[in-house]
Amino acid sequence: MKEIKINFDKSGLNLKDILTYSDKVEKISDKMESFETEGSEFLGWKDLPNNINNQELNQMEEEAKRLQKEGIEILVVIGIGGSYLGVKAGMDFVLGEYPDKNSQKMELIFAGDSISSTSLFQKLKYVENKKFAINVISKSGTTLEPSIAFRMFKKMLEDKVGKNNAKDYIFATTSYSKGILTELADKEGYTKFIIPEDVGGRFSVLTPVGLFPFACVGLNIKKIIAGAQKANEIYSSNNLSINDAYKYAVARYILHKTKKLGVEMLVSYEPNHRYFLEWWKQLFGESEGKDEKGLLPHSAIFTTDLHSLGQFIQDGSKILFETVITVKNPKNNLKIFELPKEEDLDKLNYLSGRTVHEINNIAFEATIDAHALIGKVPNIHILIEDFSEETFGSIVVFFERAVAMSGYLLKINPFNQPGVEVYKTNMFKTLKK
């Protein structure tokens, strides 16, 4: 497995503190594995890497190759929340923010993630003179944001290529047998990919929700699954002494309940992790934030946000702890070159011979010491190996396992989201008046 290392040295906790929860974690883990916990009807994600439908996996790869061969330039991914964040997270994680054309087989754009008229208009305008296909993602087909976007993009595609031809370029990732989108896909003849009924949206990135767009953009989805499978062997263990995902869950629980900290800030020193942090915020916020419990998930990209949030983290209210992700092996590693002495006007020759990644790591070390030792902000450090597909699959499993354990430690159901339904009910009540 691509290595994931966790370090609690700057967290204010020691391993003995964490391992006092061994019996509790073992009981929760055993109940999860036997589907005896609250919300167990949505535990399908935990065995997902080992229950992949290879026939559907091959179909996704073949359809992606067909679209690429036919010159489709853009896949419009229509979804919101878990139907969108995981896809964007994985694409940027592996390819980077600005992938070169040789590494990106097809451009992805994302729609249906807001009800902004300006945003939707500009996205429609962007694709109108390009060859595009649509992947609409929704279990029910009733979520308003993607439904509006799908209606608009579907009409544009049908006007461009004809209604009969359009069905070959529309893919519905949805429920197997129920819901408006399933009925529409069956009636219109769209290719369907199935979201398992026992996998909730925020846990769905390793289903066709993520895998089909990943295949279209050029990621190796079998490597993603392989990384997830290997990680699941480790992070499904009920033995806290060897399970770092559960150690992380316990550490954040102790910092929240014992140290009375209310905010966890997930930090990365890599800008291409920005949407991975957004995916993590939904995963933890929607899973833990109920019954007036849970940590508020926040995120930052360092060193960028050190120039805006750094002062507060260092000297502000002691309401948060940080979990920091760094990468061992970058995709590219530039070296600072030396200029002739008379041309060293920027005074950077003292850095010559050093790599940018080395300097980034020095910034990390300086910051974690400043925040943890001087600012008294607890820090947990997670080191991942690289930006590969395998690492992405591994880190997804790591955090999914951790959030389930975190929820059960808080004695809440990590898999429902009753609060989200309140605004929807109010909105639909007003719209239907």
C-alpha positions, 0 to 999 in steps of 0.5 A, a space after each residue: 500500500 502507498 504509505 500513510 503515516 500519522 504523527 501525534 508528537 505535536 498534538 499534546 497527546 501521547 499514544 498511551 492516551 489514545 490506546 486507553 480507548 482500545 476496548 471501546 474502539 474494538 466493540 464499535 468496530 466489531 458491531 460495524 463489521 456485523 452491521 449492528 450499529 445505528 445507521 448500519 443500512 448505510 454501511 455499504 461503503 466499508 466493503 465497497 473496495 472489495 465488492 466492486 462490480 468488475 463488469 460495470 468497471 469495464 463498462 465505464 472504461 469502455 464508454 470513456 474510451 468511446 467518448 474519447 475516440 469520438 472526440 468528445 472534448 468535455 464531460 459535464 458532471 452534474 451533481 452536488 455535494 457528494 455527487 460532485 466534491 469527490 470527483 473534483 477532489 480526485 481529479 485535482 489530487 492526481 492530475 493537479 490544478 492545471 493538467 497538461 493535455 497529454 495527461 487529461 483525456 477529456 475536460 471535466 466541468 461541474 454543474 448543478 452545484 449551485 442555483 446561481 443563474 450567472 454560473 449556469 449561464 456561463 457554463 452553458 455558454 462555455 460548452 455550446 460550441 464544443 463536443 460534450 457529453 453529460 453525466 448526471 448524478 443523483 439517487 433520487 433525481 429530485 435535488 433541485 440544483 442538479 435537476 435545473 442544470 440537467 434540464 438546461 444541458 440536456 436541451 442544449 445537447 438535444 438541439 445540437 445532435 438531435 434527441 435520438 443521438 443525444 441519448 448516446 452522450 447522456 449517462 445517469 449515475 443513479 439508483 437501480 430501480 427507483 427515483 425520477 432520474 432512474 425512470 427518465 433514464 429507462 424511458 430515454 435509453 440513457 446508459 445507467 451506472 448504479 449507486 448502491 442503495 447502502 452507500 450515502 452520497 458523501 461516501 460515494 466517490 469509490 462508486 460510479 459517482 467518481 469512477 466514471 468521470 475519473 475514467 473519462 478524464 484519464 485516471 486509472 480507476 483500477 489503481 484507485 480501487 487497488 489502493 482502496 482495497 489495500 487500505 481497507 485491509 489495514 483500516 478495518 482492523 479492530 486493533 487500535 494499536 495498528 489502525 491509524 484511521 481509528 487512532 486519528 478518530 480517537 485523537 480528535 475525539 479527545 481533543 474535542 471532548 477533553 480539551 474542549 476544542 470545537 474546530 478542526 482545521 484540515 491543512 495541506 501544503 499542496 494547492 491541488 488538495 483544495 477540493 480534497 479538503 472540501 470533500 473532507 469537510 462535507 464528509 465530517 460536517 454532515 456525518 458529525 454535526 447533529 444532536 448539537 454535537 461534533 467538531 466544525 470542519 474547517 480547511 486551509 492551504 498553507 503557505 497561502 493561508 498563513 498570510 491570511 489566517 496565520 495570525 489567528 491560528 497563532 495568537 487568536 482564540 484557542 478554539 481549534 486544532 490542526 490536522 496537517 497533510 504533507 506529501 513525501 514525493 511531489 509530482 514535479 520538483 523544481 530546483 532553485 538555480 543560481 544566478 551570477 552574483 551581479 544578477 542576484 537582485 532578488 537575493 535568492 542565491 542562498 537557496 540555490 541547489 535546494 528544491 521547492 519541495 524541500 523549502 515547502 517542507 521547511 515551511 511546514 516544520 517551522 509552522 508546526 513548531 510555531 503553532 504547536 509549541 508557541 501558539 499551543 495549537 495541537 497539531 496532528 500530522 499525516 504524511 502521504 506518499 505521493 499524488 497517485 491514484 493508489 494514494 487517493 484510494 487509500 486516503 479516501 478509505 482512511 478518512 471514511 473509516 475515521 469518520 464512522 468511528 468518530 461518529 460512533 464515539 460521539 454516540 450519533 448516527 454518522 450516516 443520516 443528515 436530518 438538518 439538511 432536509 430542513 432548508 429543502 422543505 422550506 424552499 419547496 414549500 415556498 416554490 410550490 405556493 
